[in-house]
Amino acid sequence: MFYKADEHHGLPYNPLKAIVAPRPIGWISTLDSQGVPNLAPYSFFNAVCDTPPILMFSSGGMKDSAANVEATGEFTFNYVSRSLKDPMNISSAPHAPGVNEFDEAGLEMAPGKTVACPHVAGAAAALECKLLEIVNPTTLDGSKAPYFMVLGQVTGVHIDDSMITEEGRFDTMKADPILRAGYHDYVCLDELFELVRPDSA
Ligand SMILES: Cc1cc2nc3c(=O)[nH]c(=O)nc-3n(C[C@H](O)[C@H](O)[C@H](O)COP(=O)(O)O)c2cc1C
């Protein structure tokens, strides 16, 4: 099948997010301007580059996480292992601003080192970030997309020591991430393999 993206696909559900999948989940912790912690998952999330290390998440409308980053200039990415799937899901509920989702989800907070906002104690990893910019994309017809892409540079890296292998690598299989597929689907990893890039001819 083929369809033009500005026409209807004819399927019962939009396939786009199932095609660009699985996506890592950026579980974003922030503080609001009153200092109340906030935590929510974002799967329009990724690393943009590694030197310097820059992450982004994209907010449909100016949700609390993006508004908090705009107000404070900081956020932290928390790693979502399979063992944390239920608290992650609880934290996605449409809580009112000022509600601490760490409490709602029964999660312990650990203090930031380079940012004021806390992270999820016991997460396999957490990446503290400082805001670079918030991009509100202009579409082909010149209108503004109702999304805000928050770009932050990583300033601090927490890793659970038990996730480091004897060879000194972050152990992805042990960290056991859940990844967002389309619809309400998630996937987990069942195999890790190495593929070394060929030398240039
Ligand atoms: C796995 C998962 C991924 C999500 N990804 C996004 C996303 O990329 N962008 C978005 O705007 N909302 C996303 N949501 C919905 C937000 O988590 C939800 O609206 C949440 O209440 C926002 O919280 P906040 O207002 O405290 O930032 C996602 C929800 C789940 C469960």
Ligand as a Chemical Component Dictionary entry (heavy atoms), coordinates in Angstrom:
data_LIG
# 
_chem_comp.id                   LIG 
_chem_comp.type                 NON-POLYMER 
_chem_comp.pdbx_formal_charge   0 
_chem_comp.three_letter_code    LIG 
# 
loop_
_chem_comp_atom.comp_id 
_chem_comp_atom.atom_id 
_chem_comp_atom.alt_atom_id 
_chem_comp_atom.type_symbol 
_chem_comp_atom.charge 
_chem_comp_atom.model_Cartn_x 
_chem_comp_atom.model_Cartn_y 
_chem_comp_atom.model_Cartn_z 
_chem_comp_atom.pdbx_ordinal 
LIG C1  C1  C 0 5.390 4.980  26.860 1  
LIG C2  C2  C 0 4.788 6.352  26.717 2  
LIG C3  C3  C 0 5.381 7.238  25.843 3  
LIG C4  C4  C 0 4.864 8.539  25.703 4  
LIG N1  N1  N 0 5.466 9.391  24.825 5  
LIG C5  C5  C 0 5.006 10.658 24.711 6  
LIG C6  C6  C 0 5.660 11.572 23.830 7  
LIG O1  O1  O 0 6.649 11.259 23.167 8  
LIG N2  N2  N 0 5.168 12.839 23.761 9  
LIG C7  C7  C 0 4.103 13.233 24.494 10 
LIG O2  O2  O 0 3.696 14.405 24.399 11 
LIG N3  N3  N 0 3.468 12.397 25.351 12 
LIG C8  C8  C 0 3.904 11.122 25.476 13 
LIG N4  N4  N 0 3.296 10.259 26.348 14 
LIG C9  C9  C 0 2.196 10.745 27.186 15 
LIG C10 C10 C 0 2.755 11.489 28.409 16 
LIG O3  O3  O 0 3.570 10.637 29.196 17 
LIG C11 C11 C 0 1.575 11.977 29.271 18 
LIG O4  O4  O 0 0.820 12.931 28.533 19 
LIG C12 C12 C 0 2.003 12.574 30.589 20 
LIG O5  O5  O 0 0.866 12.814 31.378 21 
LIG C13 C13 C 0 2.784 13.862 30.428 22 
LIG O6  O6  O 0 3.163 14.273 31.716 23 
LIG P1  P1  P 0 3.658 15.722 32.062 24 
LIG O7  O7  O 0 2.511 16.675 31.723 25 
LIG O8  O8  O 0 3.919 15.634 33.551 26 
LIG O9  O9  O 0 4.897 15.991 31.267 27 
LIG C14 C14 C 0 3.744 8.942  26.478 28 
LIG C15 C15 C 0 3.136 8.015  27.345 29 
LIG C16 C16 C 0 3.649 6.737  27.461 30 
LIG C17 C17 C 0 2.997 5.761  28.398 31 
# 
loop_
_chem_comp_bond.comp_id 
_chem_comp_bond.atom_id_1 
_chem_comp_bond.atom_id_2 
_chem_comp_bond.value_order 
_chem_comp_bond.pdbx_ordinal 
LIG C1  C2  SING 1  
LIG C2  C3  SING 2  
LIG C2  C16 DOUB 3  
LIG C3  C4  DOUB 4  
LIG C4  N1  SING 5  
LIG C4  C14 SING 6  
LIG N1  C5  DOUB 7  
LIG C5  C6  SING 8  
LIG C5  C8  SING 9  
LIG C6  O1  DOUB 10 
LIG C6  N2  SING 11 
LIG N2  C7  SING 12 
LIG C7  O2  DOUB 13 
LIG C7  N3  SING 14 
LIG N3  C8  DOUB 15 
LIG C8  N4  SING 16 
LIG N4  C9  SING 17 
LIG N4  C14 SING 18 
LIG C9  C10 SING 19 
LIG C10 O3  SING 20 
LIG C10 C11 SING 21 
LIG C11 O4  SING 22 
LIG C11 C12 SING 23 
LIG C12 O5  SING 24 
LIG C12 C13 SING 25 
LIG C13 O6  SING 26 
LIG O6  P1  SING 27 
LIG P1  O7  DOUB 28 
LIG P1  O8  SING 29 
LIG P1  O9  SING 30 
LIG C14 C15 DOUB 31 
LIG C15 C16 SING 32 
LIG C16 C17 SING 33 
# 
